[in-house]
Amino acid sequence: MKVYVAKDRPVTALATVSVVVADRAFEAWLLAGSGQTFDGQLGRKQRKGVVELEALLRRPYRKTVDGPQLFSKLDLQVARRGSKSLDKLLRELGV
């Protein structure tokens, strides 16, 4: 693959770069797999991720504490079926 960074000066690309954008927010990925985590309450109210997570948790959502804990429990196969952007990320990572 040749990339032109200056007029008539080809540069050989060293790596392929893929870009994956989370669907609105990381919390959307958590909600995409929430069917198991929250006993089937998957996105029923169709509210914004943080608002819905707070309703499901029944307390304020703390991104730096709750995010990693919820993600560690996430069933990636369930979540990827509910989120095109997570599916894309996992495919790009070879998962």
N, C-alpha and C positions, 0 to 999 in steps of 0.2 A: 504494500500500500504506500503510495506516495502522497505526501501532504505538502502543499505549497505555502510557505510562510513568508516568502519574499518573492518578488518578481523573478520568475524563471529559475528559482533555486529550490529544487525538490529536496525534501527531507523524508527519510524513511521513518515511518511510525514505529515506535518501540513497543507499543501495547494497544490493545483494543480497549476502548472505554465505553461502558454502558452507563446510562443514566436512568435511575428509577426514582420516581417521585411518590412519596406516600400520599394516599388519597385523603386530602385535607389535613390529616394529622395522624401521628402514631397511634393515637387512641382509636382511630377507625380500624386499625389492624387488630387491636385488642377486642373490639366489639365484634369484628368479623368471626372471631373464634370463641365468642362468649357463650355460645349455646351450651357448652359443657361446663364452663367455669361458673356461669350464673343460672344453672338449671333451666336452660331453654329460653331464657329471657332475651334472646338475640335481637337487639335493635328494634324492639317492638314499637317504641314511641317515636323513632326516627328523629331524635334530637341530636344536637352536636355531641361529639364524642365525650368531652369532659362532663357535660351536663348529664348525659345518660349514664356514664360510669358512676357519677356521684349518686344517682338514683339507685343504681344496682348495688352499690357498696353501702348505701344508706349513711353516708358520711362524706366529708370533703375528700376529693381525689387529690392525692399528693404525687405529682408526676415522677419525682426522683425516687420515691419510695415504692409507690404502688405500681408504677410502670414496669420496672424490672421484675417485681414479684408476679404480676399478672402475666407478663411475657414468658416467664419461666414455666408457667402452667399451661401455656397456649398449645393446643393441638394444631400444629402447622398445616396439616392436611385439611382440617375443618376450616381454619382461618383463610387458607389460600383459595378455597372455593367461594368464600364470602367477600374476597377483596382482590380485584384485578391487579392492583399495584403490588400487593404482597406476593401474589403468584408470580408476577414479573420479576420481582427481586429474587425470589427463591430459584426461579429458572436461570437467571443470570449468574447466581452463585453456584448453580449445579446441584441444587437440593431438590 
